[in-house]
Amino acid sequence: MQTLEDYKISPVTGCLLRQPPTPPSSLLPYKKLLERSYSLLKTGELRAAVQELPTLDTSQFKTHEEKRLGHKILALLSAQYVWQDGDRNPAEILPAVIAMPLMQLSIELGCQPLLGHIDLVLSNCYPEKTQLGQRQSFFTEAFPSNEMNWVPFIERTADIELMFSDAAKIIMHIISSIRRNNVPMIVQCLDELGDVISIMREMLLLLLKELDPKAFYCDMRPFLSGWSHGQVSKGLVYEGVPDSVLTGAEEGCLEGNTLPKKRVYLGASAGQSIILQAFDALLGITHYDDTDKFFTTARNYMIKEHRRFIEDLQRHVKLREFGNDVVLVNY
C-alpha cells in the first residue's frame, strides 16, 4: 500500500479537494457560461450559448486539480446541454466543443466523460473553517440548476465524504498493525471505525430529512441520469471524438454500422464514492453477483487513484484471514 496522498486521499478532507484551484485561462469562458447557465436554462438558450464557446486547449491543464476543475465544468455543462428541456427533448449529440475536451480529461483522470460523483461532490464542495461545536459548512462552487435542494443533496453527502478522512487514517493504522501483529491496536481501530460509520449513518439520515423527494425526482434526477435511461437509453454521440477513442466503460454501444456511434454511460451515483467499497475491501465483505457487478462498474466512474486504493486494499489487506488465524491460535 502507498500513502493516502498517493491515492489522492487527504488525511484532512478525505476524497474532497481541499480548495478550489485557479482555472487555466482557456477554461474561463466555460466557467463564466456555467455561472450564468441557470438563466439560460430557464429561457432555453443554453444550447446555443454552448455552441458559441471557443475551442478549449486542455494542454494548459497541468495539475491534477486543474484537470478535475475542467472535468467538473465540462460535465455540468454537458448535463445542462442534454437536459435543457427536461425529459421532453433531450439532445442526442454532445457538441465537439464540450465532447472532445471532456473525453480527453476523462482519459487522463481515469474517469468517465459525463457528470459523476467526483464532479458533483468531490471536486465541487470545499470544507470551510468551522468553529468548534458548530455544524460543518462548505463552499459549493456550482450546481446543475437553481433548485435549492441541491444544497442538502451535495453538502450532506460531503459531510459523509469528510468523515472518510478519519476512516482512511484508521484503515492505514489497521494495515500497519496487521504487519506488526498488534492485535490490541487492530481491535481498538475497528472500534473507532465503527464509531465513524455510526456518524456517517446519522449524516445519511440527515440528508433524507433535509432533501425534498419531489424536488429530487422531478427536478434534479434528470441531470443525474446519464446517457442510459429514458429517451437517451441508447446513448449519446460525442461529436468530434473518434469511435476508436474509448474509456473502457462504454456499455452496449459502439455496435452496428451506424456512424457516428452512440456511447452509453451511467449517471451520477453515490455508489461511485470510494467509501463503501473501501470498507468492503478492508473487511473482506463479498456480495451477490448483481451487487458486485454494480460496484465493479461504479469504480470506472472514479478517478484512477481512488480505484487503485480499493484494488490495493483487496489485494494486500487480509484482515479477515488475520482474524481467523488469531482465533485458531488462541482458541
C-alpha positions in Angstrom: 0.0 0.0 0.0 1.1 3.5 -0.7 0.4 6.7 1.3 -3.1 8.2 1.4 -1.8 11.2 -0.6 -0.6 8.8 -3.4 -4.2 7.8 -3.8 -5.5 11.4 -3.9 -7.0 11.0 -0.4 -6.3 13.8 2.1 -5.9 13.0 5.8 -7.8 16.2 6.4 -10.7 16.2 3.8 -10.7 12.6 2.6 -11.6 12.4 -1.1 -12.8 16.0 -1.2 -10.5 18.5 -2.8 -9.2 20.9 -0.1 -9.7 24.2 -2.0 -10.8 25.5 -5.4 -8.0 25.6 -8.0 -7.3 28.6 -10.2 -8.8 27.9 -13.6 -6.5 27.9 -16.6 -7.2 30.9 -18.9 -8.7 28.8 -21.7 -11.3 27.5 -19.2 -12.6 30.9 -18.2 -15.2 31.2 -21.0 -16.7 27.9 -19.9 -16.6 28.8 -16.2 -18.4 32.1 -17.0 -21.0 30.3 -19.0 -21.7 27.9 -16.2 -22.1 30.8 -13.8 -24.9 32.2 -15.9 -26.3 28.9 -17.0 -29.4 28.9 -14.8 -31.0 31.9 -16.6 -30.1 30.3 -19.9 -31.7 27.0 -18.9 -34.9 29.0 -18.0 -35.1 30.7 -21.4 -34.0 27.6 -23.4 -30.8 29.4 -24.7 -28.2 27.2 -23.0 -27.5 25.0 -26.0 -27.0 28.0 -28.3 -24.6 29.5 -25.9 -22.6 26.3 -25.6 -22.2 26.1 -29.4 -20.6 29.6 -29.3 -17.8 28.6 -26.9 -14.2 28.8 -28.1 -12.1 25.6 -28.5 -10.7 24.5 -25.2 -7.0 23.8 -25.1 -6.6 21.1 -22.5 -2.8 21.2 -22.8 -3.0 24.2 -20.4 -4.2 21.9 -17.6 -1.0 21.0 -15.8 -2.1 19.9 -12.3 -4.5 17.2 -11.2 -6.7 19.8 -9.5 -6.9 21.8 -12.7 -8.0 18.8 -14.7 -10.6 18.0 -12.0 -11.9 21.5 -12.3 -12.1 21.3 -16.1 -13.8 18.0 -16.0 -16.4 19.3 -13.5 -17.3 22.4 -15.5 -17.5 20.4 -18.8 -19.5 17.6 -17.2 -22.0 20.1 -15.7 -22.4 21.9 -19.0 -22.9 18.6 -20.8 -25.7 17.6 -18.4 -27.3 21.0 -18.8 -27.0 20.8 -22.6 -28.6 17.4 -22.9 -31.4 18.1 -20.3 -32.1 21.8 -21.1 -35.7 20.9 -21.8 -36.0 18.2 -19.2 -37.3 14.8 -20.4 -39.3 16.4 -23.2 -36.5 16.9 -25.8 -33.0 15.7 -24.7 -30.2 16.3 -27.0 -28.7 13.2 -28.8 -25.4 14.8 -29.8 -22.9 16.4 -27.4 -21.2 19.2 -29.4 -17.5 18.8 -30.1 -16.6 22.0 -28.2 -17.6 20.1 -25.0 -17.3 16.4 -26.1 -13.7 16.5 -27.2 -12.0 18.1 -24.2 -14.3 16.3 -21.8 -13.2 12.9 -23.3 -9.5 14.0 -23.2 -9.7 15.0 -19.5 -11.6 11.8 -18.6 -9.0 9.6 -20.1 -6.2 11.5 -18.3 -8.1 11.3 -14.9 -9.2 7.7 -15.5 -13.0 8.5 -15.1 -15.9 8.9 -17.5 -17.0 11.8 -19.8 -20.1 12.9 -18.0 -21.4 14.2 -14.7 -20.4 11.9 -11.8 -20.0 11.9 -8.1 -16.4 13.2 -8.5 -17.8 16.4 -10.2 -20.9 17.0 -8.1 -19.4 16.4 -4.7 -15.6 15.6 -4.6 -14.4 18.4 -6.9 -17.2 20.8 -6.0 -17.8 21.0 -2.3 -15.0 22.5 -0.3 -14.9 22.4 3.6 -14.7 25.8 5.2 -13.1 26.5 8.6 -15.8 25.9 11.2 -15.8 26.9 14.9 -15.7 24.1 17.4 -19.2 22.8 18.1 -20.7 24.4 15.0 -22.0 22.5 12.1 -19.5 21.9 9.3 -20.0 24.5 6.5 -19.0 24.2 2.8 -18.3 26.3 -0.2 -20.1 24.6 -3.0 -18.9 26.0 -6.3 -21.6 25.0 -8.8 -25.0 23.3 -9.1 -26.7 21.8 -12.2 -29.7 24.1 -11.8 -31.1 26.7 -9.4 -33.1 24.1 -7.5 -32.3 24.8 -3.8 -32.4 21.1 -2.9 -29.0 20.7 -4.5 -27.6 22.2 -1.3 -28.5 19.4 1.1 -28.1 16.8 -1.6 -24.5 17.8 -2.2 -23.4 19.1 1.2 -24.8 16.3 3.4 -23.0 13.9 1.0 -19.9 15.9 1.5 -20.3 15.6 5.3 -20.1 11.8 4.8 -17.1 12.2 2.5 -15.3 14.4 5.0 -15.7 11.8 7.7 -13.9 9.3 5.4 -10.7 11.3 6.2 -10.9 9.7 9.7 -11.9 6.3 8.3 -9.0 6.3 5.9 -6.4 7.0 8.6 -7.9 4.2 10.7 -7.7 1.9 7.7 -4.0 2.7 7.3 -3.4 2.1 11.1 -5.1 -1.3 10.8 -2.8 -2.2 7.8 0.3 -1.3 9.8 -1.0 -3.1 12.9 -1.5 -6.3 10.9 2.1 -6.2 9.7 3.2 -5.8 13.3 0.8 -8.5 14.6 -0.6 -5.9 17.0 -4.0 -7.4 17.8 -5.0 -4.9 20.6 -4.4 -2.0 18.2 -6.5 -3.7 15.5 -9.3 -4.2 17.9 -9.1 -0.5 19.0 -9.1 0.7 15.4 -12.1 -1.4 14.5 -14.0 0.1 17.4 -13.1 3.6 16.2 -14.1 2.7 12.7 -17.5 1.5 14.0 -17.9 4.9 15.6 -17.1 6.7 12.3 -19.6 4.6 10.4 -22.3 5.4 13.0 -21.7 9.1 12.5 -21.9 8.6 8.7 -25.2 6.9 9.2 -26.5 9.8 11.2 -25.4 12.2 8.4 -27.2 10.0 5.8 -30.4 10.2 7.9 -30.0 14.0 8.0 -29.8 14.0 4.2 -33.0 12.1 3.9 -34.6 14.5 6.3 -33.5 17.7 4.5 -34.0 16.6 0.9 -37.4 17.1 -0.7 -38.2 13.8 -2.5 -40.5 15.6 -5.1 -37.7 18.1 -6.0 -35.2 15.3 -6.3 -37.2 13.0 -8.5 -39.0 15.7 -10.6 -36.3 18.5 -10.9 -32.9 17.1 -10.0 -32.9 13.5 -11.2 -32.7 14.2 -15.0 -29.3 15.9 -14.5 -28.0 12.8 -12.8 -29.4 10.1 -15.1 -26.5 9.9 -17.6 -26.9 8.5 -21.0 -28.5 5.2 -20.2 -32.2 5.8 -19.4 -35.3 7.2 -21.0 -35.1 8.9 -24.3 -31.3 8.6 -24.3 -31.2 5.0 -23.3 -29.3 4.2 -26.5 -26.6 6.7 -25.6 -25.2 10.0 -26.9 -23.0 10.9 -29.8 -19.7 12.6 -28.8 -19.2 14.9 -31.7 -15.6 15.0 -32.9 -14.4 12.1 -30.8 -13.3 9.2 -33.0 -15.1 5.9 -32.4 -11.7 4.3 -31.6 -11.2 6.6 -28.6 -12.7 4.8 -25.6 -12.6 4.9 -21.8 -13.3 1.3 -21.5 -16.6 1.8 -19.6 -18.9 2.1 -22.6 -21.9 -0.2 -22.2 -23.8 -1.8 -25.1 -22.8 0.8 -27.6 -20.4 1.4 -30.5 -22.0 -1.5 -32.3 -23.6 -1.9 -35.7 -22.9 0.1 -38.9 -24.4 3.5 -37.9 -21.9 6.3 -37.8 -21.1 8.1 -35.6 -21.6 5.7 -32.7 -23.6 6.5 -29.6 -22.0 6.0 -26.2 -23.9 4.7 -23.2 -22.6 5.9 -19.8 -24.3 5.5 -16.4 -25.4 8.6 -14.4 -24.1 10.0 -11.2 -24.5 7.9 -8.1 -23.2 7.8 -4.5 -22.1 4.2 -5.4 -19.3 6.0 -7.3 -17.9 7.0 -3.9 -14.9 5.2 -2.5 -16.3 4.8 0.9 -18.5 1.6 0.9 -16.1 -0.3 -1.4 -13.1 0.6 0.8 -14.9 -0.7 3.9 -15.9 -3.9 2.0 -12.3 -4.4 0.8 -10.9 -3.9 4.3 -13.3 -6.3 6.0 -13.3 -8.9 3.2 -17.0 -8.5 2.5 -18.3 -10.0 -0.7 -21.7 -9.5 -2.4 -24.1 -11.4 -4.6 -23.2 -11.2 -8.3 -25.6 -8.4 -9.3 -24.4 -6.2 -6.4 -20.8 -7.0 -7.1 -21.3 -6.1 -10.7 -22.8 -2.7 -9.7 -19.9 -1.8 -7.5 -17.3 -3.0 -10.0 -18.9 -0.9 -12.7 -19.1 2.1 -10.4 -15.3 2.0 -10.0 -15.0 3.0 -13.6 -16.5 6.4 -12.7 -13.9 7.1 -10.0 -10.6 8.7 -10.7 -7.9 6.1 -11.2 -6.2 6.8 -7.9 -9.3 6.1 -5.9 -10.0 3.0 -7.9 -6.4 1.8 -7.2 -6.9 2.3 -3.5 -9.8 -0.1 -3.4 -7.9 -2.6 -5.6 -4.8 -2.4 -3.4 -6.9 -3.0 -0.3 -8.4 -6.1 -1.9 -5.0 -7.3 -3.0 -2.9 -6.6 0.0 -5.1 -6.4 3.1 -6.1 -9.7 4.6 -7.9 -8.6 7.8 -10.4 -11.4 7.7 -7.7 -14.1 7.3 -5.6 -12.5 10.0 -8.6 -12.5 12.4 -9.4 -16.2 11.6 -5.7 -17.1 12.3 -5.7 -15.3 15.6 -8.9 -17.1 16.7 -7.4 -20.5 15.7 -4.2 -19.9 17.5 -5.8 -18.7 20.7 -9.0 -20.7 20.9 
